[in-house]
Amino acid sequence: MEVVPAWAPAVGFTLLPHAGGFLGSIITKREIPTWYETLQKPSWCPPNWVFAPVWGTLYTSMGYGSYLVWKELGGFNEKSLVPLGLYAGNLALNWAWTPVFFGAHKMGWGLVTVLLTTGTATATTASWYNINKTAAYLMVPYLAWLSFASALNYRIWKDNRNKK
C-alpha cells in the first residue's frame, strides 16, 4: 500500500516556494501604504499589482523545477545534496528579502540580499542544467526577474538612502 500518492511530491515541491511568498505578502501589504508609497521610484517601476502574479508564476515554475531535479536524482540523497541544497539556500535568501527590505526598511541590505539571491539562483540553474534541462529552463524567467528586481532595488536605495 502506497502511503504517499504519486502526485504529492510534485504538488508539494511546486507549492513550497509559495509558503515564503505568502508570509512575505503579510509584511508587504502592511508596508506598501505606510512606507513604500512614500519612496521615490523610477519611471520603469511596475505598478504594485504586477508583483503578486509575477512572483506567483515564478514560484510555481521554480518549485516544479525543483521537483523535476528531485525526481531525476531519486529523491533526497548524496547526488541531490548540491543541486537541492543550492536551491534551498536560494529559497531562504529569496524569502529573507521581504523582511529585510519591507519589514526593516533596509534598502541597502535588501540590495545585498537580492544580489546574493541572484547569485544562488544562477548557481542553482547551472547545477540543474546537466540533471534536467527543463528544470534549468524553468529558472530562466526567475533569473531575468531577479536581474530586474536587483536594478529596481538599487535605484530605490540610491534615490532614497538619505530619507529618514
Summary of the structure (lengths in Angstrom):
residues: 164
radius of gyration: 17.0
end to end distance: 61.4
largest distance: 62.9
contacts: 472
relative contact order: 0.15
helix: 79%
strand: 0%
